[in-house]
Amino acid sequence: MFDTNITLNQFVEAIGESFYMVGMSLLIGTIFGAIFGILIVVTRPGGIIPFPIVYMILNPIINTIRSVPFIILIVALIPFTRSIVGTSIGNNAAIVPLIIFITPFIARLVENSLLEVGPGIIEAAESMGATPFQVIWHFILPEAFASLILSLTTATISLIGASAMAGVVGAGGVGNIAIVYGYQRFDSFAMFSTVVILIIIVQVIQSTGNKLARMIRRN
């Protein structure tokens, strides 16, 4: 039997905080990431709307942010985070670096998914007189939808890991439970429970994403 000072209510509250951080950052990060991912695809050389300047600006920015480990990113962004939300500690503060972390990650995943669409579909759409917007909205995105679901699933799982890591700098959630109780207070039960909770959440999300992608591909 484990000896622990953590309560069930604290675990429930921590899970709720994690879902809040992941949900808000995923929503905003998906919006910006999808926009940037689409822009990279359509403005690249040979794209639907070749615009090398846009591509040459976005591409290195995305690569630069993705190359920074999240634990370093969250510390480096403390002044920026404080200027936005007024503090660098807590759930709302953690959302800022989480958004900046996940946006370029989603942008790359969206780019890869859209590039999987065969050129024949784009050529067929253009031959029917579709505008660039119509090609993107009515042909490329629907064709890549199943792949985009899997990409979003991958992004969500990465974001869960990052949100847990945010507990190191004072954010709430299950990561905070692991740091404060599991590590600082040597509470084995808290650490073990945190790991189990994260595994269950990731398994549920991955299974759901896989099922949705299969359903879309069958239709």
N, C-alpha and C positions, 0 to 999 in steps of 0.2 A: 504494500500500500504506500502510495506516494504521500509525502508530507508537503503540503502547499498552503500558501496564504492567499491564493487567488480564488475568487468566487465565480459562480456561474454567471451572475449578473455582469461582472467585469468582462467575462469572455463574450457575452452577447453584445455588450456595448462596444467592445473592441471590433467585433465582426461588422457591426453596423457602421462604425467609423471607417473601416477598410472599404466597405462597399460604397460609402459616400465619396471617399477620395478617388477610388477607381472609377466610379460612375461619372463624376463630374469631369475628371481629366480625360476619360475616354471619349465622352461626348464632344468636348471642345477639341481635343486632339484629333478625333476622327474627321471633324468638319475641316479643319485646317490641313490635316494630312491628306485627305482626299483631294482637296483643291490643289495642293502642291504636287501631288502625285500625277493628277491629270495634266497639269501644266507642263510637268517634265516630259510626259509622253507626247503631247501634241506639239510642243515647241522644239523638240529635239531635231537635229538634222534628219530630214526625211519624214518628219512627222506631218500631221494633218495641217498644222499651222506653223511652219518652220519659223522660229523666232530665236535665233542663237543667243541673243543678249539675255533673254529670260532664262533660258536653259543654263547658260554659263554662270549666271548669278545663283540660281536655286541649287544647282547640283553641288557645288563646293560647300555651300552653307549646310545642306543636309548631311553631307559627308563629315563635316567638321563637328557638328553637334553629336552625331552618332558615334564619333570616335572617342567621346569623353565618357568615362564610366559614370554611372548615375550618382554614386556616392561623392565623387568629386564635383559633379555638376550641381548637386543640391547645395553643397557648401559654397561653391563659387557664385551661386545666384542669390545668396543670402541678402546682400544689399538691394538687389533688384526686387526680390520677394518682399522685403520690408517696405520698400517704396510703394508696392502695389496694395498689399493687404494690411500694412501697418505693423506687422510682426513677422518673425522668422520661425516661430514655434507654433505648432498646432496643426490641425487638419487642413484648414483653409490655406495656411502657408505652404503646406506640402503640395497642394494642388498645382501651384505655379510651376515648380520645377518638373512635376510629373507631366504637365502639359508640354513643356518644352522638350522633355525627354521622349515622349511618345509620338509627337507630331512628325518629326523626320522619320521615325521608325515606320509609322503607318504610310507615310509618303512613299517610301521605298517598296513596301509591300503592295501598295496600290499600283505603283509603276510596274512591278513584276507581273501582277495579275493582268493588267491591261495589255502588256506586251505579249501575253500568251494568246491573245485574240489573233486569228489568222489574217493575213493581209487581204485574202480573198473577200472576207466579209466587208472590210473597209472599202475595197474597190467596188464591190457590188453596191454598197450604199451610195458612194460618190457617183456611180454610173446612173443611179436613179435620180440624181439631182439633189441629194440631201446636203444641207449646209453642214459646216463643221460641227456646230452645236448638235444638230440632229444625228450626225454620225456618232458623236460621243454618247448622247443621251439614249438614243433608240437602238443603237447597234452594239457599240463597244461595251458599255456598262452592263446591259442585259446578258451579253455573251460571257462576260467575265464575272457574273454575279456569284456563282458558286465558289470560284477562286477567291473572290473578295471576302466571302463569308469565312473561309478558312484563314485568310490573312488577318481579318479582324479578331478571330479566335486566338491566333498567335499573339497579336498585339495585346489583347486583354490579359493573357497569361503573363506576358512580360511586364505588364503594368502592375499586376498583383505582386510580383516579386519586387518591383521597384517601390511600391507602396509599403511593403513590409520593411524594406531597407530604410525607408524614411523615418522609421522609429529611432534610428541612431541619432537623429538631430531633433528629437522632441515631438515628432508627429504622433498621432494616436494610432489606433488600429492594432492588429495582431502583432505587428512588428514591435510596437511599444511594449506589449506584454512579454515578448521574447527577450527584449533588452532589459527592461526594468526588473522583471521577476526571474526570467530564465537565466540571464547572464549575471546581472548585478547582485541578485539575491540567491543565486545558485539553486533556483527552484526547478528541479528536473521535470516535475509534472507540467509546469507552465510551458517549458520549452518543448516537451514531447507533445503536448496538446496543440501548441501552435503549429508544429510541423504537420500533425495529422489533419488539422483544420485546413491548412493550405493545400495539402495533397487532395483532400476531398473536393475543395472548391475548384482546383485546377482540373481534376478528372471530370467533374460535372460540366464545366465550361467546354472542355475539349470534346467530350462526347456529344454535347448539344450542337456544337459547331459542325462536327462530322456528319451528324444526322441531317441537319439543315442543308448542308452542301450536297449530300446524296439525294435528298428530296428534290432539290432544284435541278440537279443534273438529269433526273429521271423525267422531269416535265418538259 
